[in-house]
Amino acid sequence: MAVLERRLQVLFSEAQYQALAAYAHKLRKPIGAVVRESVQDTLRHPRRDSRAALESLFASWDAAPGESMGDWDDVKASFERPFLDGIS
């Protein structure tokens, strides 16, 4: 494990803290460890923002003007998949 050498103060609402504490208790981990793991996961798997998703969608349309994009449910799923993969 890396040597921990930087301290950071983060403020949470009471409700956020209680939810975080309950989650850490469920995992049998200290709250700090849960926060560090969450930060690491976020840095490792940055989420695409909605603007990037729209730009990708418009680029697909520009690449094939006048052609059908296919079934909307399939198109929608292709944009949702990266977000949902990061959650599970």
C-alpha distances in whole Angstrom, upper triangle without the diagonal:
4,7,9,12,15,17,19,22,23,26,27,30,31,31,27,26,27,26,23,23,25,22,19,21,22,19,18,15,15,17,14,12,15,16,12,12,16,16,13,16,19,17,17,20,23,26,29,31,35,37,35,36,39,39,38,41,44,43,43,47,48,47,49,52,54,52,51,47,48,47,46,43,42,41,40,37,36,35,34,32,29,29,29,26,24,25,25
4,6,9,11,14,16,20,21,24,26,29,30,31,27,26,28,27,23,24,26,24,21,23,24,21,21,17,17,18,14,13,15,15,12,13,16,15,12,16,18,16,16,20,22,25,28,30,34,35,34,35,38,38,37,40,43,42,43,46,47,46,49,51,54,52,51,47,48,47,46,44,42,41,40,38,36,35,34,32,29,29,29,27,24,25,26
4,6,9,12,15,18,20,24,25,29,30,31,27,26,28,28,24,24,26,25,21,24,26,22,21,18,17,18,14,13,17,16,13,15,18,16,15,18,20,18,19,22,24,27,31,32,36,37,36,37,41,41,40,43,45,44,45,49,49,49,52,54,57,55,54,50,51,50,49,47,45,44,43,41,39,38,37,35,32,31,32,30,27,28,28
4,6,8,11,14,16,20,22,25,26,27,24,22,25,25,21,21,24,22,19,22,24,21,20,17,15,15,11,11,14,13,10,13,16,14,13,17,18,17,18,22,23,26,29,31,34,35,34,36,39,39,39,42,44,43,45,48,48,48,51,53,56,54,53,49,50,49,47,45,44,43,41,40,39,37,35,34,31,30,31,29,26,26,27
4,7,10,14,16,20,22,26,27,29,26,24,26,27,23,23,26,25,22,25,27,24,23,20,17,17,14,14,17,16,13,16,18,16,16,19,20,18,20,24,24,27,30,32,35,36,35,37,40,40,40,43,45,44,46,49,49,49,52,54,57,56,55,51,52,51,49,48,47,45,43,42,41,39,37,36,33,32,33,32,28,29,30
4,7,10,13,17,19,23,25,26,23,21,24,25,21,22,25,24,21,24,26,24,24,20,17,16,13,14,16,14,12,15,17,14,15,18,18,17,19,22,22,25,28,29,33,33,33,35,38,38,38,41,43,42,44,47,47,48,50,52,55,54,53,49,50,50,47,46,45,43,41,40,39,37,35,35,31,30,32,30,27,27,29
4,7,10,13,16,20,21,23,20,18,21,22,19,19,23,22,19,22,25,23,22,19,16,14,11,13,15,13,11,15,16,14,15,19,19,18,21,23,23,26,29,29,32,33,33,35,38,38,39,41,43,43,45,47,48,49,51,53,55,54,53,49,51,50,47,46,45,44,41,40,39,37,35,35,32,30,31,31,27,27,29
4,6,10,13,17,18,20,17,16,19,20,17,18,21,21,19,22,24,22,22,19,16,13,11,13,14,11,11,15,15,12,15,18,17,17,20,22,21,23,26,26,29,31,31,33,35,36,36,39,41,41,42,45,46,46,49,50,53,52,51,47,48,47,45,43,43,41,39,38,37,35,33,33,30,28,29,29,25,25,27
4,7,10,13,15,18,15,13,17,18,15,16,20,20,18,21,23,23,22,19,16,13,11,14,15,12,13,16,16,14,17,19,18,19,22,23,23,24,27,27,30,31,31,33,36,36,37,39,41,42,43,46,47,48,50,51,53,53,51,48,49,48,45,43,43,42,39,38,38,35,33,34,31,28,30,30,26,25,28
4,7,10,13,14,12,11,14,15,13,14,18,17,16,19,21,21,21,18,15,12,11,14,13,10,12,15,14,12,16,18,16,17,21,22,21,22,25,24,27,28,29,31,33,34,35,37,39,39,41,43,44,45,48,49,51,50,48,45,46,45,42,40,40,39,36,35,35,32,30,31,28,26,27,27,23,23,25
4,7,9,12,9,9,13,14,12,14,17,17,17,19,22,22,22,20,17,13,13,16,15,12,15,18,16,15,19,20,19,20,23,24,23,23,26,25,27,29,30,31,33,35,36,38,39,41,42,44,45,46,49,49,51,51,49,45,46,45,42,40,41,39,36,36,36,33,31,32,29,26,27,28,25,23,26
4,6,8,6,6,9,10,9,11,14,14,15,17,19,20,20,18,16,12,13,16,14,12,15,17,15,15,19,20,18,20,23,23,22,22,25,24,26,28,30,30,32,34,35,36,38,40,41,43,44,46,48,48,50,49,47,44,44,43,40,38,39,37,34,34,34,31,29,30,28,25,25,27,23,21,24
4,5,5,6,9,10,10,12,14,15,16,18,20,21,22,20,18,15,16,19,17,15,18,20,18,18,22,22,21,23,26,26,25,24,27,26,27,29,31,31,33,35,36,37,39,41,42,44,45,47,49,49,50,50,48,44,45,43,40,38,39,38,35,34,35,32,30,31,29,26,26,28,25,23,25
4,6,5,6,9,10,10,12,14,15,16,18,20,20,19,17,14,16,19,17,16,20,21,19,20,24,24,23,26,28,28,27,27,30,29,30,33,34,34,36,38,39,40,42,44,45,46,48,50,51,52,53,52,50,47,47,45,42,40,41,40,37,36,37,35,32,33,31,28,28,29,26,24,26
4,5,5,6,9,10,11,12,14,15,17,18,20,19,18,14,17,19,16,16,19,20,18,20,23,23,22,25,27,26,26,25,28,27,28,31,32,32,34,36,37,38,40,42,42,44,46,47,49,49,50,49,47,44,44,42,38,36,38,37,33,33,34,32,29,30,29,25,25,27,24,21,23
4,6,5,6,8,10,11,12,14,15,17,18,17,15,12,14,16,13,12,16,17,14,16,19,19,18,21,23,23,22,22,25,24,25,28,29,29,31,34,34,35,37,39,40,42,43,45,46,47,48,47,45,42,42,40,37,35,36,35,31,31,32,29,26,27,26,23,22,24,21,18,20
4,5,5,6,8,10,10,12,14,15,16,15,13,9,12,14,12,11,15,16,15,16,19,20,19,22,24,24,24,24,27,27,28,31,32,32,34,37,37,38,41,42,43,45,46,47,49,50,52,50,48,45,45,43,40,38,38,38,35,33,35,32,29,30,28,25,25,26,23,20,22
4,5,5,6,9,10,10,12,14,15,14,13,11,14,16,13,14,17,18,16,19,22,21,21,24,26,26,26,26,29,29,30,33,34,34,36,39,39,40,42,44,44,46,48,49,51,52,53,51,49,45,45,43,40,38,39,39,35,34,35,33,30,30,29,26,25,26,24,21,22
4,5,5,6,9,10,11,12,14,14,13,11,14,15,12,12,16,16,14,17,20,19,19,22,24,23,23,23,26,26,27,30,31,31,33,36,36,36,39,41,41,43,45,46,47,48,49,48,45,42,42,39,37,34,35,35,32,30,32,30,26,27,26,23,22,23,20,17,18
4,5,5,6,8,10,11,12,11,10,7,10,11,8,9,12,13,11,14,16,16,16,19,21,21,21,21,25,25,27,30,30,30,33,35,35,36,39,40,40,42,44,45,47,48,49,48,46,42,42,40,37,35,35,35,32,30,31,29,26,26,25,22,21,22,19,17,18
4,5,5,6,9,10,10,9,8,6,10,11,9,10,14,14,14,16,19,19,19,22,24,24,25,25,28,29,31,34,34,34,37,39,39,40,42,44,44,46,48,49,50,52,53,52,49,46,45,43,41,38,39,38,35,34,35,33,30,29,28,25,24,25,22,20,20
4,5,5,6,9,10,10,10,9,13,13,11,13,16,16,15,18,20,20,21,24,25,25,26,26,29,29,31,34,34,34,37,39,39,39,42,44,44,46,48,49,50,51,52,51,48,45,44,42,39,37,37,37,34,32,34,32,29,29,28,25,24,24,22,19,19
4,5,5,6,9,9,10,8,12,11,8,11,14,13,12,15,17,16,18,21,21,21,22,22,26,26,28,32,32,31,34,36,36,37,40,41,41,43,45,46,47,48,50,48,45,42,41,39,37,34,34,34,31,29,31,29,26,25,24,22,20,20,18,15,15
4,5,5,6,5,6,5,9,8,6,9,12,11,11,14,16,16,18,20,21,21,23,23,27,28,30,33,33,33,36,38,37,38,41,42,42,45,47,47,49,50,52,50,48,44,44,42,39,36,37,37,34,32,33,31,28,27,26,23,22,22,20,17,17
4,5,5,6,7,8,12,11,10,13,15,15,15,18,20,19,21,24,24,25,26,27,30,31,34,37,36,36,39,41,40,42,45,45,45,48,50,50,52,53,55,53,50,47,46,44,42,39,39,39,36,34,35,34,31,30,29,27,25,25,23,20,20
4,5,8,10,11,14,13,11,14,16,15,15,19,20,19,21,24,24,24,26,26,29,30,32,36,35,35,38,40,39,40,43,44,44,46,48,48,50,51,53,50,48,44,43,41,39,36,36,37,34,32,33,32,29,28,27,25,23,22,21,18,17
4,5,9,10,12,10,9,12,14,12,13,16,17,16,19,21,21,21,24,24,28,29,32,35,34,33,37,39,37,39,42,42,42,45,47,47,48,50,52,49,47,43,43,41,39,36,36,36,33,31,32,31,28,26,25,23,22,21,19,17,16
4,7,9,12,10,10,13,15,14,15,18,19,19,21,23,23,24,26,27,31,32,35,38,37,37,40,42,41,42,45,46,46,48,50,50,52,54,55,53,51,47,46,44,42,39,39,40,37,35,35,35,31,30,29,27,25,24,22,20,19
4,6,8,6,7,10,11,11,13,15,16,16,19,20,21,22,24,25,29,31,33,36,35,35,39,40,39,41,44,44,44,47,49,49,51,53,54,52,50,46,46,44,42,39,39,39,37,34,35,34,31,29,28,26,25,24,21,20,19
4,5,5,7,9,10,11,13,15,16,17,19,20,21,23,24,26,29,31,33,36,35,36,39,40,40,42,44,45,45,48,50,50,52,54,55,54,51,48,48,46,44,41,41,41,38,36,36,35,32,31,29,27,26,25,23,21,21
4,5,5,6,9,10,11,12,14,15,17,19,20,21,22,23,27,28,30,33,33,33,36,38,38,39,42,43,43,46,47,48,50,51,53,51,49,46,46,44,42,39,39,39,36,34,34,33,30,29,27,25,25,24,21,19,20
4,5,5,6,9,10,11,12,14,15,17,18,20,21,23,26,27,30,32,32,33,36,37,37,39,41,42,43,45,47,47,49,51,53,51,49,46,46,45,42,40,40,39,36,35,35,33,30,29,27,25,25,24,21,20,21
4,5,5,6,9,10,10,12,14,15,16,18,20,22,25,27,30,32,31,32,35,36,36,38,41,41,41,44,46,46,48,50,52,50,48,44,44,43,41,38,38,38,35,33,33,31,29,28,25,24,23,22,19,18,19
4,6,5,6,9,10,11,12,14,15,16,18,19,23,24,27,30,29,29,32,34,33,35,38,38,39,41,43,43,45,47,49,47,45,41,41,40,38,35,35,34,32,30,30,28,26,25,23,21,20,19,16,15,16
4,5,5,6,9,10,11,12,14,15,16,18,21,22,25,27,27,28,31,32,32,34,36,37,38,40,42,42,44,46,48,46,44,41,41,40,37,35,35,34,31,30,30,28,25,25,22,20,20,20,16,16,17
4,5,5,6,9,10,11,12,14,15,18,21,23,26,28,27,28,31,32,32,34,36,36,37,40,41,42,44,46,48,46,45,41,41,40,38,36,35,35,32,30,30,28,26,25,22,21,21,20,17,17,18
4,5,5,6,9,10,10,12,14,16,20,21,25,27,26,26,30,31,30,32,35,35,35,38,40,40,42,44,46,44,42,39,39,38,36,33,33,32,30,28,27,26,24,22,20,18,18,17,14,14,14
4,5,5,6,9,10,10,12,13,17,18,21,24,23,23,27,28,27,29,32,32,33,36,37,37,39,41,43,42,40,36,36,35,33,31,30,29,27,25,25,23,21,20,17,15,16,15,11,11,13
4,5,5,6,9,10,10,13,16,17,21,23,22,23,26,27,27,29,31,31,32,35,36,37,39,41,43,42,40,36,37,36,34,32,31,30,28,26,26,24,22,21,18,16,18,17,13,13,16
4,5,5,6,8,10,13,16,18,22,24,22,23,27,27,26,29,32,31,32,35,36,36,38,41,43,41,40,36,37,36,34,32,31,30,28,26,25,23,22,21,17,17,18,16,12,14,15
4,5,5,6,8,10,14,16,20,22,20,21,24,25,24,26,29,29,29,32,34,34,36,38,40,38,37,33,33,32,30,28,27,27,25,23,22,20,18,17,14,13,14,12,9,10,12
4,5,5,6,8,11,13,17,19,17,18,22,22,22,24,27,27,27,30,32,32,34,36,38,37,35,31,32,31,29,27,27,25,23,22,21,19,17,16,13,12,13,12,9,10,13
4,6,6,9,12,14,18,19,18,19,22,23,22,25,27,27,28,31,32,32,34,36,39,37,36,32,34,33,31,30,28,27,25,24,22,20,19,18,15,14,16,15,11,14,16
4,6,10,13,15,19,20,18,19,23,23,22,24,27,26,27,30,31,31,33,35,38,36,35,31,32,32,30,28,27,26,24,22,21,19,18,17,13,14,15,13,10,13,14
4,6,9,12,16,17,15,16,19,20,18,21,24,23,24,27,28,28,30,32,35,33,31,28,29,28,26,25,23,22,20,19,17,16,15,13,10,10,12,10,7,10,12
4,7,9,13,14,12,13,17,17,16,19,21,21,22,25,26,26,29,31,33,32,30,27,28,28,25,24,23,21,20,19,17,15,14,14,10,9,12,11,9,11,14
4,6,9,11,10,10,14,15,14,16,19,19,20,23,24,24,27,28,30,29,28,24,25,25,22,21,20,18,16,16,14,12,11,11,8,7,10,10,8,10,13
4,7,8,6,7,10,11,11,13,15,16,17,19,20,21,23,25,27,26,25,21,23,22,20,19,18,16,14,14,13,9,10,11,8,7,11,12,10,13,16
4,5,5,7,9,10,11,13,15,16,17,19,20,21,24,25,27,26,25,21,23,23,20,20,19,17,15,15,14,11,11,13,11,9,13,14,13,14,18
4,5,5,6,9,10,10,12,14,15,17,18,20,22,22,24,24,22,19,21,20,17,17,18,15,13,14,13,10,10,13,12,10,14,16,15,16,19
4,5,5,6,9,10,10,12,14,15,16,18,20,21,23,23,22,19,21,22,19,20,19,16,15,17,15,12,13,16,14,13,17,19,18,19,23
4,5,5,6,9,10,10,12,14,15,16,19,20,22,22,21,18,20,21,18,19,18,15,14,15,13,10,12,14,12,12,16,17,16,18,21
4,5,5,6,9,10,11,13,14,15,17,18,20,19,18,15,17,17,15,15,15,11,10,12,10,7,9,11,10,10,14,15,15,17,20
4,5,5,6,8,10,11,12,14,16,16,18,18,17,14,17,17,14,16,15,12,11,14,12,9,12,14,14,14,17,19,19,20,23
4,5,5,6,9,10,10,12,14,15,18,18,17,15,18,19,17,18,17,14,14,16,14,11,14,16,15,16,19,20,20,22,25
4,6,5,6,9,10,11,13,14,17,16,16,13,15,17,15,16,15,11,12,14,11,9,12,14,13,14,17,18,19,21,23
4,5,5,6,9,10,11,12,14,13,13,10,12,14,12,14,13,9,10,12,10,8,12,14,14,15,18,19,20,22,24
4,5,5,6,9,10,10,13,13,13,11,14,16,14,17,16,12,13,16,14,12,16,18,18,19,21,23,23,25,28
4,5,5,6,9,10,13,13,14,11,15,17,16,18,17,13,15,17,14,13,17,18,18,19,22,23,24,26,28
4,5,5,7,9,11,10,10,8,11,14,13,16,14,10,13,15,12,12,16,17,17,19,21,22,23,26,27
4,5,5,6,8,8,9,7,11,14,13,16,15,12,14,16,14,14,18,19,20,21,24,25,26,28,30
4,5,5,9,10,12,11,15,17,17,20,18,15,17,20,17,17,21,22,22,24,26,27,28,30,32
4,6,10,9,11,11,14,17,17,20,18,15,18,20,17,17,21,22,22,24,26,27,28,30,32
4,6,6,8,8,12,15,16,19,17,14,18,20,17,18,22,22,23,25,27,28,29,32,33
4,6,8,10,13,16,16,20,19,16,19,21,19,20,23,25,25,27,29,30,32,34,35
4,7,9,12,15,15,19,18,16,19,22,20,21,24,26,27,28,30,31,33,35,36
4,6,9,12,13,17,15,14,17,19,18,19,22,23,25,27,28,29,31,33,34
4,5,8,10,13,12,11,14,16,15,17,20,21,23,24,25,27,29,30,31
4,7,8,11,9,7,11,13,12,13,16,17,19,21,22,23,25,27,28
4,6,9,7,7,10,12,12,14,16,17,19,21,21,23,25,26,27
4,5,5,6,9,10,11,13,14,16,19,20,20,21,24,25,25
4,5,5,6,8,10,11,12,14,17,17,18,20,22,23,23
4,6,5,6,9,10,10,12,15,16,15,17,20,20,21
4,5,5,6,9,10,10,14,15,15,16,19,20,20
4,5,5,7,9,10,13,14,15,16,18,20,21
4,5,5,6,9,11,12,12,14,16,17,18
4,5,5,6,9,10,10,11,14,15,15
4,6,5,8,10,10,11,14,15,16
4,6,7,8,9,11,13,14,16
4,6,5,6,9,10,11,13
4,5,5,6,9,10,11
4,6,5,6,9,11
4,6,5,7,9
4,5,5,7
4,5,6
4,6
4
